[in-house]
């Protein structure tokens, strides 16, 4: 079916629905069990019509539809269709040319001042032009929004004309533009339930559907004129609605407790994320304050096992950067691969060995001391627990006792805050420039440890050298960036061992087989290229 015919068919279908018509596939015996009514766009349609003739997404009215604070996956997907982003990044975390409103970004020599120019011709759904002032307003709102909190910690201020946005930073960052994959809302609209956007679709009058926006630059190639919004709130109801084709696209995090576990017969479009799994230590005392011990542990984790536990929805790496990035140090990553023999050799050089020949290792603290490590992990993911238990088994095989504590989220955070651990397994969404500041910066002694949004360093480390290495990497230009990053990684992995990277997650955009073609999902906006999609409703 051509794009034009699809639009005509969608219009005819909408008219039929307004007349209260419904359709069903196959033959009916007249019983109610063959037709299950479901609300779509405020009208009752049958299961087969939802499956074959309309395109629908899930929504959840218990969560926000403001794109800067939306945390629900379903609502985020809707927002991605209603709002344009300042920039778009691909799965290598590089800018997608021509995909965002910003067309160029120019830093000064040390990356503390950026000038961004926007592409003319973008308009909000009320017809008013998108200006750099709207970008400045959106950036100012994002700085204080939960969804982006911490991303712009070095932001000092911004000024704008209609076409140019200027941003000042407290710390130089030559990759700052990569942080701007954030949605644009019209100036003054932040407090509205659904702020004004400029994306390919806009809400209909009662908010039950998205309709194609005629002022969008790729309006003529949008695959459908109307996207209906359903509402299912529980995991079981979402899965059932998707499997019955009452909703057609879902976003999924396969490593989370929110993993919906859809059938393998669907089409899964995986995309890279900056969600990093890692291990860190309590460096305040005991064996884990030894840098050599921590370095030895770099070789004690079977990172490929994480990928197996995530059913392929992840990548293993010993480096805190996604492996497809252009200056990823692949040789260093290979040298840090899982190897228990190397682990034991480094432990012995640190004075950790079986002194009394009882089959268990001890460490010297005046006299040989037995080793018993407390390893805490949040119980929200079987994959995380699986990695830690595999480590426990490997340590037992070389004579080290590890006591694993799988805790609820509240008890996990409490254990970290109170320092009641030797090692902990964590997950963090890094910034798009793979800045590690929040994980490695020294905590202020007066800082509220309960505020983990801006500082997630629970190690009690007082090593201020990390800040210098990180800042050198951030302010490095294209020519020196690779060397600066390798210097940072060498200090983390080979000198201090303070952070052990396990790998990164992949997330999913899931569709029914054969319904959608052309998807090119990314973390910032899984549906950014919807104008290139083909949707088959027959």
N, C-alpha and C positions, 0 to 999 in steps of 0.2 A: 504494500500500500504506500503511495507517495505521501510526502509531508502534507501536501494540499488536501488529499483525500482524508488523511487522518484528522485534520482540523475540521473538515466538513462533517465527518462522522461524529466527532466529539460534540459539535454544535447540535446535530440532530439528536444525539443521545441526551444531551442536556434538556432539549425541548421535550423529549419523550418523558423524561423524569419529572419535569414540571407539570405534566399532565397526569402524573401518578401512575405511569405505566411501569411494568416490571417485566423482566425476561428470565427465562430459565433454559438451561441446556438439556438436551435429551428429551425423552418422553416423560410425562408426569402421570401418576395415577390419581392425582387430585388431592393427595394427602399433604398435610402441612410439613411433613418431615423432609420433603424434597425441595422446599423453598424456605430458606432461612432469611427473614428480613433483616436488613442492617442499615443503619442511618448513614447516608453519604450526602454531604452538602445540604443537609436538612430534609432530604427526601428518602423514602423507603425504596430500596432496590433489592433484588434477589442476590443470592450468593453467586450465581453464574454471571450476572451482569457485573458484579464487582470483580469477578475473576477475569472476564473477557472484554469488557467494554469501557471501563473507567480505570483511571490511575489514581491510587490512593496512598497516603502516608498516615502513620500514627501520630498522635499528639497527646499531650498530657496537661490538662488545665490546672493541675496542682503545682506546676512549675512555671517559671517565667518564660515569656516569649521575647524578652529583651535580649538581643543577641550578645550583649556585653556581659550578661550575668547568667544566661541560660546554662544549666548544668545537666538537664535531662537529654539523653541522646536523641530521642525523637524530636523534641523541640529544637535542638541544635540543628538537626537536618532541615527542618522547616526554615529556620533562620538563614541557613546557607543559601536558600533559594530566594529569600526576600531581600537580602542585603549583599552589596558588593564589598569585597575586601580591598584594603589599600594596596596590598601586594599578594601574590600567590606563589607558594613554593612547591617544587616537585618532590618526588620521593628520594632525591639526592640532597634535598634541602638547599636547592639553588632556585633563584628567581625564575618564574615562568614569564617570558617576555610577552607583554601585551595582555596579560590576564588580569591585571589589577588596575585601579584608578591611577596610581602613581606610575609615571612613565620614566622617571629618572630620579636618582638620589646621589647627591654629591657631598662627601665629607670634606672638612678642612684637613690640614696636615696631620693632626693628632686624633681625629675622629671625635672631637668633642662638640662640633657643630655640623649639622646636616642641613642641606637644602633639598627639598623634594618638589618636583614639578608634577602637576596632575594633567591628565588627558582631558581636553575640553569635550563637551558633548554629552557627558553623563548627566542624567536628570533623576530627581526623586520622583516618587509615584504621584506627587501632586503637580508635577511638571516643572518645578523650580530646579535650577542648575545645581549640581554638586560642585562646591568650591573648596579651596584649601582651608577655608575657615571651618567648614564642616568636618574636615579631617582633623583639624586642631581640636575641635570640640569633642570628637569621638575619642581621640587619643587621651585627652584630659579625663574623660569619663572612664576609659579602660584602666587607667592607672589605679583607680580606687575600686574597680569592680573585682569581685571574688575570682572570676574566671581568669583574669590576667594579672592578679595581684602578684607582685614580686618580679614580673617580667621587666618592668620599667623602673627598677629601683635607682638607676643612675640618672633618671630624667630630672632636668632642672627647670625647663620651661619651653614654651613654644610661641611663635607668632606667625601670622598668616595674612596674605592678601588673597584675592580670588583664586590665583593660579599657583602660588608658591607657599609651601609650608616650611618653616625653619624651626629646627629642634636643637636645644642645647642640652648637653649631657655633663654630668659631674665627672665621669670617667670615660676616657676615649674608647670608642668601639667602632672599628672599621667594618663591622658586619651588622650594625644596628638596623639597617633596612630589613633584615630578615626577621626582625621581631614584629614587623608591621602587617602581618597577615591577620589583621583584625577588622571586624565589620565597621562600615561607615553608617552612622545615623545622622539625621538632619539636626543641625544645631538647635538646641532648645527642646528636643523631643525625648530626652533620656527618661524623664519621669512618666512617660506614657506607657500603657500596657503593651502596646505594639508600636515602638518608635517608627518614624518614617524612614523607609529604606529606598534603595535605588536598584535593587537586584532584578533578575529576570521575571520574578513573579511578585504579585501583591495580594493582600487579603481581599476577599469579597466583603460585602457590607456587614455580614454577621459573623465573619471569621471562621466559617465552616469549610472554606475552600481557598485555594490559591488560584489566581487567574493571571494569564500571561500579560505582562506590562508592555503596552504598545510603544512606549518610549525607550525600551531597552534596545541597545545597539544591535543585538542579534535576535531581535523579536521574530523575524521571518523564519528562523531555523529552529525555534523552540519546538520540542517534540509533541507537546500537548498544550491545548489552550487552558485546560482546567485540571488541577490536582486537588482531589477531595481529601479532607482531613477527618479521620476517624479518631476514636479515643478508646484505647485499651491500656489499663494501668498495671495489671499484674503480669508477671512473666508468663504464666500459663496462658492467659488470654491473648497476649501478644503473639506467642508462638502459634497458638491455634488460629488466630486471625491471619497470620502470614501464611501458614500452611494451607489455609482455605482460600487464599488469594483475596482476602478482604482488604489487606494492605499489601503493597507491592515492593517496597524497599525498606530495609531496616539497617541500622548501624549497630555494630556489635563489638564488644571488648571481650575476646575469648579467655583472657586471663583473670577477669574480675568475677566477683560473686554475682554480678549482673549478667554474666554470660548466659545467653538464651538458648544455646545448644540447638540450632536449627538443623534440619535434615541435610544430609550430604548431597541429596539430589538437586539442591538449589545451586545457583552460581554465586561463588564467593569472590569478591574483588578485594584482595588484601592491600593494605598500604602501610608504609613505614611510619613509625611514631618516634618521638623522643622519650617515650616511657622507658626508663632504664631500671633494670634490676641490679642491685649491688649488695655488697656486704661491707660493713664497717665495724670498728672495734671500740671498746672502752679503753682509751689510752691513759687512764688516770692511775693505773696500778696493776700489779700482777704481770703475768706473762705477756698479755696483749699490749703492754706499754713498750715491748721490745720491737724495734723496727725490723730486725732480722726475722723474728717470728712472723710478723705481718707479711713481709715479703715472701716467706716460705708458703704462706697460705694462698698466694696468687696462683700457685700450681696445684692446689688441692681441690679445685672445683671443676666438675665435669660440666662445662658450659653447654655442650651440645645436648646434654640431658634436658636442659631447660626447653630447648626447641622441641624435643620429643614430647615433653610434658604439655607443651602448648599446642600440640598437634600441628606443628609446622608454623604456627603463627608467632614467630619470633626469629631473631638472629643472634647467634652466639658471638661474643667478643670480649676480650680482656681490656679493651680500650673504651673510655667513656665518650664515644662518638659513633654514630651509625656507620656501618662499614662501607656504604656506597658513597659517602662524602668524598670530595675530590682530594683532600689532603689527609685522608685517613692513613695512619702509619701501619700498614699491613704487616711489615716485617716484625715490628715490635710486638704486634698482636700475636703472631705465630710463635714468637719466642716465649710468650707467657702462657702457652697452651697447657692444658691439664697434664700433669706428669708427677705422680707420687714419688718417684725416685728422686727427682729434682727437689721436691718438697722436703724429703727426709735429709738429703744432703745439706740443704740450707739450715734445717733445724739443728743438725749436728754441729754445724759451724757456729750456731748461736748457743751452743752448750746444752741443747735439748736432746737427751738420749736416755737409754735404759741403764741407769747407773747400778741398780741392785739386781739386774738380770731377772726381774719378775715378769717380763713381757710387757711392761708399761713404761712409757717415757717419763722422765722427770726433768725439771729444770733447776739450775743452781741459784739459790738465794741464801748464800752462806753455806747451807747444806742442801742436798737434793730434795726438791719439793714435788709432791704428786701433782699431776695436772688434771683439773676438772673444769671444763669451760662451759659456761651458761650461754646458750645460743637462742635468742628470742626471734620469733617470726610471727607475723599476723596470720591468723587462721582464715582470712577471707579468700585464699586461693590455694587450691590443692597443688598447683605447680610450685609455689614458693615453699610449701611444706615438703614437697618431694625433693627439691634441691637440697634443702637443709638435712633431710634424713639420709640422702645419699652421701653427703659430706660426713655425717655422723658415722656411717658405716665405714667410709674410707679411713677416717681418723682412728676408729677402733682397730682397723687392720694394721696400723702402724704403731699402736700402743698409746693413743691419746683418747681420753674420755671426754665426750661432749654430751651435755644434758640439753636436750631440745625442749623449748617451751613454746607451744603454739597457742597464742593468746588472742582474745577478741581485740578489736581495734582499740577500744577504750583502755584495756589492760596493757596492750602493747605500747601505746603512747605513754602510759604511766610508767612502765618499766624503763622506757628510754629517758623520760624526764628525770627519773630518780637514779639513773645510772645503774640499774639492777640487771646488768648483763655484761658479758665479756665480748660477745659478737652479736650483731643483729642483721637481719635480712631486710632490706628496704626496697621501695620502689618510688621513683620520682620522675616527674615530667620535666625534663631539662628545657631550657630555652632553645630556640632554633639555631642559635650560634654555639650551642653546647658549652655554655658558660657554667662552671661548676661552683660559682661563688656561694650559693646557698648551702651547698654540702660541705664546703671546706673552710669558709671564713670563721675566724675565731669569734666565739660568742662573747658578748659583753657580759660581765659578771652580774650586772644589774638588769639584764634583759629578761623579759618574761619568757621562760622556757616553754610555756604553753602555746606561744605564738609560733607555729611551725611554718607559717606562710612565707616568711622572709629569711629564716635561718633554720636549716634542718640538720645542723651539725651537732649530733649527740655524742661525739667521741670524747669530749673534754680535752681535745688537743689544743695546745697553745702555740701551735706552729704558725707564725704570721708570714712565713715565706710563701705559703700558697697564694696569698693575695697578690704578691709581686709577680709570680709566674702567670697567674690568671690574667692580670692586667696587661702584662707584656704580650700575651697571646691576643687579647681583645683589640689592642691598639695596633697590632701588626698589619701591614698592608699585604697585598697579594703576594709580593715577592718573599716576604719573611714569615708568612703565617705558618707554613708547614714546619719550619724549624722551631718557631716559638711554641707550637703545639706539641711537638715531639719532646722539647725540653720540659714542658709541663708534665707530660705523661711519664717521662722518665723519673721525675721527682716523685710522682704519685705511686707508680708501680714498682720501680726498682730501688728507690732510695728510702722511701718512708713506708710503703705498703699500706697507707692509710685508707685507701679505697680500693675495693676489689669489684670490678665490673663483671657482671655475669652475662648480660645481653640486653637486647631491646625487644619490645613487643611489636607485633603487627596488629592492627585492627582491621575490621572488615565492613564492607558494604555488601549486603546480601540481597540478591534479586532472584526471581523465579527464572528457571531455565528458559532461554529463548525469548524473554520478554523485553529485555533492555540490551542494546549494543552501544559501544562507544564510551563506556565508563572509564575514566582515568582519575581515580580517587586519590586524594592526598589528605594528610592529617588536618590541615587548616580548614579545608573545605572539600569534603568528599564528592560534592556534586557541582564543583565550580564550572565544569565544562558541559553543563546540561544542554547547551545549544548544539553540541555535537552528538548528543544521544539520538538513538532511534528507539522508539517505544512501540511495541506491537501489541495492540489491544484485541486483535481477533484470535 
